[in-house]
Amino acid sequence: MAQQIRANMISMAGLVLIVGGIFGIGLGGYLYLTATAGLESLDTVYAVQGRYMPYDEDGNFTDRGTAEGGAAILSLIENDWNFTLNRANLDPEDPLVNTPDELMVQYGIINYHTLHGTQTVVLTEDVEYDGVMYEAGSYDVPVDGRYFSDLDRRHPLEGPVRTQAWSPLGLSLTSTLLNGMNSDYMAGMAHFMSWSIFMGLGFMFALAGAFVFIGGIQLTRRQEVEEEAIERVAATIPTAPLTAPSGAAE
């Protein structure tokens, strides 16, 4: 009886695995449909925006008409920021910006021209700062590769450059591009995880549960067959006490 109960518990464990696997498959299917809808929505946004990557006749990414300008922007992304671009997504045959890598290039374009631009600052009066006198007049101040936090907001020249170069418009554009890139990455990751992890593991659990359940039933049936055989053998054994034949020597 103990063996039979244990076998039944094995079958119950198999049922639990099957139910868990079915739940995982269902959750994966829901995530797959949701992620697919998100990716389709992103593709629609990309198509409506109609932003295209410029390439020359040799297939090189260009900026303002030159491959050298494009190479400088890619160098900023890959070398200065240590970001790994998937160059396969920079496809001259498909110039529509619709991948995270192409969005990153757009982010790099804005930052590159901001970092290497020149801003005009007009002082209406003489200003002394940190022991240096800045006379009233117009100054062309290069940003010189400095980010927002690298510029001294109290400096009579750097302060205006800080707000002009890294303007709210520029910062909002870069923030929007980063959000779009992250949304694309997250939707793609959810799409991948839906079938590779949730549905894949769910199928494995359900299949394993089915084998465990069948194995438990077989083990139970085997125990029943053995018990029936023992009962048949026991039935052939006489229960009455044996008596000696008449006339046998005492």
ChimeraX attribute file (.defattr): number of C-alpha atoms within 10 A of each C-alpha:
attribute: neighborCount
match mode: 1-to-1
recipient: residues
	/A:1	10
	/A:2	7
	/A:3	12
	/A:4	17
	/A:5	11
	/A:6	14
	/A:7	22
	/A:8	19
	/A:9	15
	/A:10	21
	/A:11	24
	/A:12	17
	/A:13	17
	/A:14	24
	/A:15	20
	/A:16	17
	/A:17	23
	/A:18	24
	/A:19	16
	/A:20	18
	/A:21	24
	/A:22	20
	/A:23	18
	/A:24	24
	/A:25	24
	/A:26	16
	/A:27	16
	/A:28	25
	/A:29	17
	/A:30	14
	/A:31	21
	/A:32	22
	/A:33	14
	/A:34	16
	/A:35	22
	/A:36	16
	/A:37	14
	/A:38	19
	/A:39	19
	/A:40	13
	/A:41	12
	/A:42	18
	/A:43	16
	/A:44	13
	/A:45	12
	/A:46	17
	/A:47	14
	/A:48	9
	/A:49	12
	/A:50	12
	/A:51	15
	/A:52	16
	/A:53	18
	/A:54	19
	/A:55	20
	/A:56	13
	/A:57	7
	/A:58	8
	/A:59	13
	/A:60	17
	/A:61	24
	/A:62	19
	/A:63	18
	/A:64	9
	/A:65	12
	/A:66	14
	/A:67	18
	/A:68	14
	/A:69	16
	/A:70	21
	/A:71	15
	/A:72	17
	/A:73	25
	/A:74	22
	/A:75	15
	/A:76	18
	/A:77	21
	/A:78	14
	/A:79	12
	/A:80	10
	/A:81	11
	/A:82	10
	/A:83	14
	/A:84	10
	/A:85	16
	/A:86	11
	/A:87	9
	/A:88	8
	/A:89	15
	/A:90	22
	/A:91	16
	/A:92	18
	/A:93	8
	/A:94	11
	/A:95	17
	/A:96	18
	/A:97	23
	/A:98	23
	/A:99	18
	/A:100	20
	/A:101	21
	/A:102	24
	/A:103	23
	/A:104	20
	/A:105	22
	/A:106	21
	/A:107	20
	/A:108	23
	/A:109	21
	/A:110	15
	/A:111	22
	/A:112	18
	/A:113	14
	/A:114	22
	/A:115	18
	/A:116	13
	/A:117	14
	/A:118	17
	/A:119	18
	/A:120	14
	/A:121	18
	/A:122	15
	/A:123	15
	/A:124	10
	/A:125	10
	/A:126	11
	/A:127	14
	/A:128	12
	/A:129	11
	/A:130	6
	/A:131	6
	/A:132	8
	/A:133	11
	/A:134	15
	/A:135	14
	/A:136	12
	/A:137	11
	/A:138	11
	/A:139	15
	/A:140	12
	/A:141	15
	/A:142	17
	/A:143	22
	/A:144	11
	/A:145	14
	/A:146	14
	/A:147	14
	/A:148	18
	/A:149	9
	/A:150	11
	/A:151	17
	/A:152	14
	/A:153	15
	/A:154	11
	/A:155	15
	/A:156	18
	/A:157	22
	/A:158	19
	/A:159	15
	/A:160	21
	/A:161	24
	/A:162	22
	/A:163	13
	/A:164	17
	/A:165	25
	/A:166	19
	/A:167	14
	/A:168	11
	/A:169	11
	/A:170	15
	/A:171	15
	/A:172	12
	/A:173	15
	/A:174	20
	/A:175	13
	/A:176	14
	/A:177	20
	/A:178	17
	/A:179	13
	/A:180	19
	/A:181	19
	/A:182	14
	/A:183	16
	/A:184	22
	/A:185	16
	/A:186	15
	/A:187	21
	/A:188	17
	/A:189	12
	/A:190	21
	/A:191	22
	/A:192	16
	/A:193	17
	/A:194	24
	/A:195	20
	/A:196	13
	/A:197	15
	/A:198	22
	/A:199	24
	/A:200	17
	/A:201	18
	/A:202	25
	/A:203	20
	/A:204	18
	/A:205	23
	/A:206	24
	/A:207	17
	/A:208	17
	/A:209	24
	/A:210	19
	/A:211	17
	/A:212	20
	/A:213	24
	/A:214	16
	/A:215	17
	/A:216	22
	/A:217	19
	/A:218	15
	/A:219	19
	/A:220	21
	/A:221	14
	/A:222	14
	/A:223	16
	/A:224	15
	/A:225	12
	/A:226	12
	/A:227	13
	/A:228	12
	/A:229	12
	/A:230	11
	/A:231	11
	/A:232	11
	/A:233	10
	/A:234	11
	/A:235	10
	/A:236	8
	/A:237	8
	/A:238	8
	/A:239	8
	/A:240	6
	/A:241	6
	/A:242	7
	/A:243	6
	/A:244	9
	/A:245	7
	/A:246	6
	/A:247	6
	/A:248	6
	/A:249	6
	/A:250	4
